[in-house]
Amino acid sequence: MTAPQRTGSEPVPRHVTDEDGVRLPRLRLEGVVVRGAAQGIAAVALLSVAMLFVTDHHDRETFLSVAAGLSAVSAGVGVVIGAFFWAVCSGDIRRRRDWRTVTGQTEGVTIMAPALVRTGVLALVLFPGALGLHHLVDNAGYNTWLYGS
């Protein structure tokens, strides 16, 4: 079997890395927060579809209350601990794919900081969405598709 060969004169694109092998540019807090918020919006959409599979009205309200409560706790823990880890890293923030560049015991924090911040922001967006869906189901009229059975 033959491998495809490049016929052009342009070089093969490589990722830019620093002297430690970490991909550049480093993660920025704004980008991590925006990605977490976008994933949180997708999680609210997924939750609104998932609640339709819980048919009983009381069970549906309980499901949404538990989702809101867990997301509130996850948001608090993720944002606070993630922001603390981000501050401790002092600019040495790495992506998950840079795990192979971790050489010491304390460098894992450089990868956990953006993961916790992203998860915390996702949960921070999911919390009001789940709470709003709970109030929407609670105020739905009897015998409607939103009320359940």
DAVENHU-V804358 format. One record per residue. N is the residue number from 1. SS is DSSP state (~ for helix, > for strand, _ for the rest). PSI is psi in whole degrees, 0 to 359 (* if undefined). Layout:
BEGIN
<<N	SS	PSI> <N	SS	PSI>>
END
This chain:
BEGIN
<<1	_	137> <2	_	147> <3	_	146> <4	_	141> <5	_	146> <6	_	131> <7	_	345> <8	_	169> <9	_	357> <10	_	145> <11	_	159> <12	_	129> <13	_	132> <14	_	153> <15	_	140> <16	_	128> <17	>	161> <18	_	191> <19	_	340> <20	_	355> <21	_	10> <22	_	134> <23	>	141> <24	_	153> <25	_	156> <26	_	160> <27	_	143> <28	_	149> <29	~	321> <30	~	317> <31	~	320> <32	~	319> <33	~	318> <34	~	317> <35	~	320> <36	~	320> <37	~	320> <38	~	320> <39	~	329> <40	~	320> <41	~	319> <42	~	325> <43	~	324> <44	~	319> <45	~	318> <46	~	321> <47	~	322> <48	~	329> <49	~	319> <50	~	328> <51	~	337> <52	~	341> <53	~	349> <54	_	108> <55	_	325> <56	_	139> <57	~	312> <58	~	319> <59	~	324> <60	~	318> <61	~	319> <62	~	318> <63	~	314> <64	~	325> <65	~	317> <66	~	319> <67	~	319> <68	~	317> <69	~	314> <70	~	323> <71	~	328> <72	~	316> <73	~	316> <74	~	323> <75	~	315> <76	~	312> <77	~	313> <78	~	315> <79	~	316> <80	~	309> <81	~	321> <82	~	318> <83	~	323> <84	~	314> <85	~	321> <86	~	317> <87	~	322> <88	~	328> <89	~	341> <90	_	53> <91	_	350> <92	_	68> <93	_	130> <94	_	158> <95	_	166> <96	~	329> <97	~	351> <98	~	17> <99	~	328> <100	~	347> <101	~	356> <102	_	124> <103	_	339> <104	_	172> <105	~	330> <106	~	355> <107	~	351> <108	~	336> <109	~	330> <110	~	338> <111	~	327> <112	~	331> <113	~	305> <114	~	329> <115	~	317> <116	~	321> <117	~	316> <118	~	316> <119	~	320> <120	~	319> <121	~	322> <122	~	312> <123	~	329> <124	~	328> <125	~	325> <126	~	326> <127	~	304> <128	~	332> <129	~	314> <130	~	321> <131	~	320> <132	~	320> <133	~	323> <134	~	314> <135	~	326> <136	~	316> <137	~	321> <138	~	324> <139	_	3> <140	_	148> <141	_	152> <142	_	143> <143	_	28> <144	_	162> <145	_	334> <146	_	329> <147	_	321> <148	_	194> <149	_	*>>
END
